[in-house]
Amino acid sequence: MNAIDYLSDIFFLGVLVAALSISAHRLRLVLLPTWHGAPAALGAIVLGISLGVTIAELLGLLGLLNT
């Protein structure tokens, strides 16, 4: 792995984390609109991790995670 591959992988990881963060925040606003502060942040974190795991599980089920 050279430096270009490494930097592009870091960039794509950042894009993935940003997309999951935005999705989790929007989902939290819909599901838990009255939560604010630390509980809301914790809810968004849990939703983001859950979304990431669920997407990875579905991709693995379809066989799309083969390298």
Backbone as CSV, one residue per row, in Angstrom:
resi,resn,N_x,N_y,N_z,CA_x,CA_y,CA_z,C_x,C_y,C_z
1,MET,0.857,-1.180,0.000,0.000,0.000,0.000,0.895,1.233,0.000
2,ASN,0.656,2.088,-0.957,1.444,3.311,-1.017,0.675,4.462,-0.367
3,ALA,1.282,5.620,-0.365,0.699,6.776,0.329,-0.606,7.230,-0.315
4,ILE,-0.711,7.151,-1.633,-1.934,7.576,-2.323,-3.101,6.679,-1.928
5,ASP,-2.878,5.364,-1.912,-3.934,4.430,-1.508,-4.350,4.677,-0.060
6,TYR,-3.374,4.905,0.795,-3.655,5.155,2.202,-4.502,6.416,2.382
7,LEU,-4.102,7.492,1.731,-4.834,8.754,1.861,-6.235,8.664,1.262
8,SER,-6.384,7.948,0.162,-7.715,7.805,-0.423,-8.609,6.957,0.477
9,ASP,-8.047,5.925,1.108,-8.835,5.124,2.048,-9.262,5.942,3.262
10,ILE,-8.386,6.783,3.775,-8.730,7.657,4.895,-9.834,8.630,4.484
11,PHE,-9.750,9.165,3.266,-10.778,10.072,2.769,-12.130,9.367,2.682
12,PHE,-12.162,8.169,2.105,-13.416,7.440,1.968,-13.978,7.021,3.323
13,LEU,-13.119,6.720,4.281,-13.581,6.423,5.632,-14.231,7.653,6.255
14,GLY,-13.647,8.818,6.033,-14.240,10.056,6.525,-15.586,10.344,5.891
15,VAL,-15.714,10.072,4.593,-16.997,10.253,3.910,-18.037,9.305,4.490
16,LEU,-17.650,8.063,4.731,-18.568,7.078,5.313,-19.017,7.492,6.709
17,VAL,-18.095,7.922,7.537,-18.434,8.344,8.902,-19.331,9.581,8.861
18,ALA,-19.045,10.508,7.971,-19.888,11.704,7.854,-21.302,11.341,7.417
19,ALA,-21.422,10.453,6.440,-22.746,10.039,5.972,-23.528,9.332,7.070
20,LEU,-22.870,8.453,7.813,-23.547,7.763,8.916,-23.931,8.741,10.024
21,SER,-23.083,9.718,10.293,-23.380,10.706,11.334,-24.592,11.556,10.971
22,ILE,-24.631,12.010,9.735,-25.764,12.826,9.295,-27.045,12.008,9.307
23,SER,-26.964,10.775,8.823,-28.152,9.905,8.811,-28.636,9.610,10.215
24,ALA,-27.719,9.338,11.122,-28.108,9.044,12.501,-28.735,10.258,13.168
25,HIS,-28.189,11.428,12.909,-28.749,12.652,13.497,-30.164,12.900,12.981
26,ARG,-30.359,12.759,11.674,-31.699,12.956,11.100,-32.678,11.925,11.625
27,LEU,-32.234,10.685,11.740,-33.099,9.629,12.257,-33.448,9.882,13.717
28,ARG,-32.488,10.371,14.488,-32.758,10.696,15.882,-33.775,11.828,16.001
29,LEU,-33.700,12.801,15.113,-34.673,13.897,15.128,-36.089,13.394,14.854
30,VAL,-36.209,12.383,14.018,-37.524,11.829,13.703,-38.027,10.931,14.830
31,LEU,-37.154,10.068,15.343,-37.580,9.089,16.347,-37.675,9.664,17.753
32,LEU,-36.781,10.565,18.099,-36.705,11.097,19.462,-36.648,12.626,19.435
33,PRO,-37.714,13.287,19.020,-37.638,14.748,18.838,-37.523,15.541,20.145
34,THR,-37.899,14.961,21.267,-37.862,15.714,22.522,-36.543,15.557,23.269
35,TRP,-35.647,14.722,22.791,-34.370,14.512,23.472,-33.398,15.631,23.099
36,HIS,-32.677,16.131,24.110,-31.684,17.186,23.907,-30.459,16.885,24.762
37,GLY,-29.347,17.468,24.404,-28.133,17.344,25.206,-27.460,15.994,25.074
38,ALA,-26.916,15.524,26.202,-26.144,14.285,26.213,-26.970,13.054,25.827
39,PRO,-28.211,12.915,26.311,-28.986,11.743,25.872,-29.224,11.726,24.359
40,ALA,-29.425,12.887,23.763,-29.625,12.958,22.314,-28.339,12.568,21.576
41,ALA,-27.203,13.021,22.068,-25.931,12.663,21.447,-25.679,11.161,21.557
42,LEU,-25.966,10.599,22.720,-25.807,9.160,22.903,-26.734,8.395,21.976
43,GLY,-27.980,8.861,21.840,-28.916,8.219,20.920,-28.428,8.273,19.483
44,ALA,-27.870,9.403,19.069,-27.352,9.529,17.706,-26.154,8.615,17.487
45,ILE,-25.296,8.489,18.486,-24.132,7.603,18.375,-24.579,6.153,18.233
46,VAL,-25.526,5.745,19.066,-26.029,4.369,19.001,-26.698,4.110,17.654
47,LEU,-27.485,5.065,17.169,-28.123,4.905,15.863,-27.098,4.828,14.738
48,GLY,-26.051,5.640,14.804,-25.011,5.617,13.776,-24.281,4.293,13.725
49,ILE,-23.914,3.778,14.886,-23.239,2.478,14.933,-24.181,1.383,14.448
50,SER,-25.446,1.465,14.846,-26.433,0.475,14.408,-26.616,0.508,12.895
51,LEU,-26.671,1.704,12.321,-26.789,1.817,10.868,-25.580,1.201,10.166
52,GLY,-24.397,1.496,10.667,-23.184,0.947,10.060,-23.135,-0.568,10.120
53,VAL,-23.476,-1.125,11.261,-23.466,-2.584,11.413,-24.530,-3.223,10.532
54,THR,-25.727,-2.622,10.498,-26.807,-3.173,9.681,-26.448,-3.150,8.203
55,ILE,-25.877,-2.061,7.728,-25.477,-1.976,6.325,-24.386,-3.002,6.017
56,ALA,-23.416,-3.157,6.911,-22.359,-4.142,6.701,-22.917,-5.563,6.695
57,GLU,-23.861,-5.839,7.592,-24.479,-7.169,7.627,-25.234,-7.456,6.330
58,LEU,-25.974,-6.482,5.832,-26.719,-6.677,4.590,-25.790,-6.856,3.398
59,LEU,-24.724,-6.081,3.339,-23.745,-6.253,2.261,-23.073,-7.611,2.328
60,GLY,-22.770,-8.072,3.531,-22.177,-9.390,3.696,-23.142,-10.497,3.320
61,LEU,-24.414,-10.318,3.645,-25.428,-11.306,3.293,-25.553,-11.443,1.781
62,LEU,-25.420,-10.328,1.069,-25.508,-10.353,-0.383,-24.192,-10.733,-1.054
63,GLY,-23.145,-10.890,-0.257,-21.842,-11.271,-0.809,-21.093,-10.135,-1.464
64,LEU,-21.380,-8.903,-1.071,-20.746,-7.739,-1.694,-19.517,-7.242,-0.948
65,LEU,-19.099,-7.933,0.106,-17.928,-7.506,0.868,-16.676,-8.331,0.547
66,ASN,-16.732,-9.113,-0.510,-15.568,-9.908,-0.897,-14.477,-8.993,-1.438
67,THR,-13.240,-9.282,-1.060,-12.137,-8.455,-1.537,-11.377,-9.138,-2.629
